[in-house]
């Protein structure tokens, strides 16, 4: 798994992260309003249904359908009206049955199922890069915050048989998404597709059921947290506008709670973000 980065504005959040505590954000609290409502395109829904009813399921389709079934079991079992077929012949026979004749009913069920699944998960949103100026501005308080570097997150998030949960997955950026359809892999668009306007983030996400998180209260707000190995945090990168008082406070906390973490400072020179290691003689 590549090195990944988390931009944060709150110095208090850095304390939690250094202890190996990460926050998973419900989709309803994300800053992209398009993610609040699962995307659905009726034309794409009809086209995907017609394709499967005409050509049947391929081996690849069946593999995705089985993963989709596992995801439904984990997040929205009440919407799993039928068991996932064991082979593509049975799957093709089922999709051609009269149950799938009413497109209005199917479209409503797709939408309700997508909404249910979206409401049951939290996201850990990371980036492949530390040197994005918009990221420093939007998520690290105009470079007065910091970046946390993660390595070997697969120790905590190795994936499961849903193909979606508990694994780091890169976001796909599209100008026009078909959303959730009868294509057996389209459910991934709920979690891993964003509009291309967000492509500067180079985002990687980890999706986790909120039921697997610990609910805590911080400053009057409910947080969903999850504990990972402290060794997953390899480096802190201070913003070039971070105050000396904040810098010292976080360095002291590193020394006390997770001294293996390296401490670096970002600088903005000649139009680029560059890094320099901070002196740690007192460590």
C-alpha positions in Angstrom: 0.0 0.0 0.0 1.4 3.4 -0.9 2.2 6.1 1.7 -1.0 8.1 2.4 -1.6 11.5 4.0 -4.2 13.1 6.2 -4.6 16.9 6.2 -5.9 18.2 9.5 -6.6 21.6 10.9 -7.0 20.7 14.6 -3.9 20.2 16.7 -6.1 18.3 19.1 -6.8 15.8 16.3 -3.1 15.1 16.0 -3.0 13.9 19.6 -5.6 11.3 18.8 -3.9 10.2 15.7 -0.5 9.8 17.4 -2.3 7.4 19.8 -3.5 5.4 16.8 -7.1 6.7 16.9 -8.6 7.6 13.5 -11.9 9.2 12.9 -14.5 7.8 10.4 -16.8 10.5 9.1 -20.5 9.6 8.2 -21.3 10.4 4.5 -23.9 13.0 5.7 -21.1 15.1 7.2 -18.8 15.2 4.2 -18.1 18.5 2.5 -19.3 17.4 -1.0 -23.1 17.9 -1.2 -23.4 15.5 -4.1 -22.5 12.7 -1.8 -25.5 13.2 0.4 -27.8 11.6 -2.1 -26.9 8.4 -4.0 -26.6 9.1 -7.7 -29.0 7.3 -10.0 -29.7 7.6 -13.7 -32.9 6.0 -15.0 -31.6 5.5 -18.5 -28.5 3.7 -17.2 -30.6 1.6 -14.8 -32.8 0.4 -17.7 -29.9 -0.2 -20.0 -28.0 -2.2 -17.4 -31.1 -4.3 -16.7 -31.7 -5.0 -20.3 -28.1 -6.0 -20.9 -28.2 -8.6 -18.1 -31.6 -9.9 -19.2 -30.4 -10.2 -22.8 -26.8 -11.5 -22.4 -26.9 -13.0 -18.9 -24.2 -12.8 -16.3 -20.5 -13.2 -17.1 -18.0 -14.7 -14.6 -16.9 -11.1 -13.8 -20.5 -10.0 -13.2 -21.1 -13.0 -10.9 -18.0 -12.2 -8.8 -19.2 -8.6 -8.4 -22.8 -9.8 -7.6 -21.5 -12.0 -4.9 -19.5 -9.2 -3.4 -22.6 -7.0 -3.6 -24.5 -9.7 -1.7 -21.9 -9.7 1.1 -22.1 -5.9 1.3 -25.9 -6.0 1.6 -25.6 -8.6 4.4 -23.2 -6.3 6.2 -25.0 -3.0 5.7 -28.6 -3.4 4.5 -29.8 -7.0 5.1 -33.5 -6.1 5.1 -33.2 -5.1 1.4 -31.8 -8.5 0.4 -35.0 -9.9 -1.1 -33.4 -12.9 -2.7 -30.3 -14.9 -2.0 -27.4 -14.4 -4.3 -27.3 -17.2 -6.9 -24.4 -19.6 -6.7 -23.6 -19.6 -10.4 -24.1 -17.4 -13.5 -26.8 -19.7 -15.0 -29.0 -19.2 -11.9 -28.2 -15.5 -11.7 -29.2 -15.1 -15.4 -32.4 -17.0 -14.8 -33.3 -14.8 -11.8 -32.8 -11.5 -13.6 -35.2 -12.7 -16.3 -37.9 -13.5 -13.8 -41.1 -11.5 -13.5 -39.8 -9.9 -10.2 -37.7 -7.6 -12.4 -40.5 -6.5 -14.8 -41.5 -3.3 -12.9 -38.8 -0.8 -13.5 -40.5 1.8 -11.2 -40.5 -0.7 -8.2 -36.9 -1.7 -9.0 -35.7 1.9 -9.2 -37.3 2.7 -5.9 -35.7 -0.3 -4.2 -32.3 0.5 -5.7 -32.5 4.0 -4.3 -33.7 3.0 -0.9 -31.0 0.3 -0.7 -28.3 2.7 -1.7 -29.5 5.3 0.9 -29.5 2.6 3.6 -25.9 1.4 2.8 -24.6 5.0 2.6 -26.1 5.8 6.1 -24.4 2.8 7.7 -20.8 3.6 7.0 -18.1 6.1 7.9 -15.1 7.2 5.7 -11.5 7.8 6.4 -10.4 10.1 3.6 -6.7 10.3 2.8 -4.6 11.6 0.0 -1.8 10.3 -2.1 0.1 13.6 -1.9 1.2 16.0 0.8 2.2 18.9 -1.5 -1.2 20.0 -2.8 -1.7 23.7 -2.1 -5.6 23.5 -2.2 -5.4 20.7 0.3 -3.2 22.7 2.6 -5.6 25.6 2.3 -8.9 23.8 2.6 -8.1 21.0 5.1 -5.1 22.3 7.0 -6.3 25.7 8.0 -4.2 27.6 5.4 -1.0 25.7 6.3 -1.4 26.5 10.0 -2.4 22.9 10.5 -0.4 19.7 9.6 -0.3 16.5 7.7 -0.1 13.0 9.2 1.7 10.4 7.1 0.5 6.8 7.2 2.4 3.7 6.1 1.4 0.0 6.0 -2.3 0.7 6.7 -3.0 -2.8 5.4 -2.1 -4.1 8.8 -5.3 -2.5 10.1 -7.3 -2.5 6.8 -6.7 -5.7 4.8 -10.1 -5.8 3.2 -12.9 -8.4 3.3 -15.2 -10.4 1.0 -17.3 -7.3 0.2 -14.6 -5.8 -2.0 -15.5 -2.4 -0.4 -15.1 -2.4 3.4 -11.9 -2.3 5.4 -9.5 -1.5 2.5 -7.9 1.5 1.0 -9.4 2.3 -2.4 -8.5 5.1 -4.8 -11.3 7.4 -5.8 -12.3 7.5 -9.5 -13.1 11.0 -10.8 -15.8 11.3 -13.5 -17.6 14.2 -15.1 -20.8 12.1 -15.6 -21.5 9.2 -13.4 -24.2 6.6 -14.1 -24.5 5.9 -10.4 -26.2 2.8 -9.0 -27.6 0.5 -11.6 -28.1 -3.2 -12.1 -24.4 -3.5 -13.2 -23.2 -5.7 -10.3 -20.2 -3.5 -9.6 -22.1 -0.1 -9.8 -22.6 -0.1 -6.0 -19.0 0.9 -5.7 -19.9 4.3 -7.1 -21.6 5.0 -3.8 -18.2 5.1 -2.1 -15.5 5.5 -4.7 -16.7 7.9 -7.4 -16.6 11.7 -7.2 -16.9 14.5 -9.7 -13.8 15.4 -11.5 -13.7 18.8 -9.9 -12.4 17.1 -6.8 -9.5 15.3 -8.6 -6.9 17.6 -7.1 -7.4 15.7 -3.8 -6.0 12.4 -5.2 -8.2 10.8 -2.6 -8.0 7.3 -1.2 -10.8 6.1 1.1 -11.3 3.5 3.7 -15.0 2.5 4.3 -16.0 1.1 7.7 -19.4 0.2 9.2 -20.1 2.8 11.9 -21.2 -0.2 14.0 -17.5 -1.2 14.2 -16.4 2.2 15.4 -16.4 3.5 18.9 -18.7 6.4 19.6 -17.1 9.2 21.6 -18.1 12.8 22.4 -15.6 15.6 21.8 -16.5 19.3 22.2 -20.2 18.4 22.1 -20.0 16.4 18.9 -20.3 12.7 18.4 -17.3 11.1 16.8 -16.8 7.6 15.4 -13.3 6.4 16.0 -11.3 3.3 15.4 -8.0 2.2 16.8 -5.1 1.2 14.5 -1.4 0.3 15.3 0.5 3.4 16.4 3.3 2.3 14.1 1.0 3.1 11.2 1.8 6.8 11.8 5.2 7.5 10.5 5.6 11.2 10.2 4.0 14.6 11.0 4.5 17.5 8.6 3.8 20.9 10.1 2.4 23.6 8.0 4.6 26.7 7.3 2.1 28.9 9.0 1.8 26.8 12.2 2.6 28.9 15.3 5.7 28.1 17.3 3.5 27.4 20.4 1.5 24.8 18.5 4.6 23.3 17.0 6.2 22.9 20.5 3.0 21.4 22.0 2.7 18.7 19.3 6.5 17.9 19.5 6.2 17.4 23.2 3.2 15.1 22.7 5.1 13.1 20.1 8.0 12.7 22.5 5.7 11.5 25.2 3.2 9.3 23.3 4.8 8.1 20.0 8.5 9.0 19.8 9.1 6.8 16.7 7.2 9.4 14.6 9.4 11.7 12.6 8.6 15.5 12.7 9.1 17.6 9.6 8.1 21.1 8.5 6.7 22.0 5.1 7.9 25.2 3.4 6.5 27.0 0.4 9.4 28.0 -1.9 9.4 28.9 -5.6 5.8 27.8 -6.0 6.3 24.3 -4.5 5.9 22.7 -1.1 9.1 21.2 0.1 10.1 19.5 3.4 12.7 19.9 6.0 13.3 17.7 9.0 12.9 19.6 12.3 15.7 19.4 14.9 15.0 16.9 17.6 18.1 16.9 19.7 16.0 16.9 22.9 14.3 13.7 21.8 
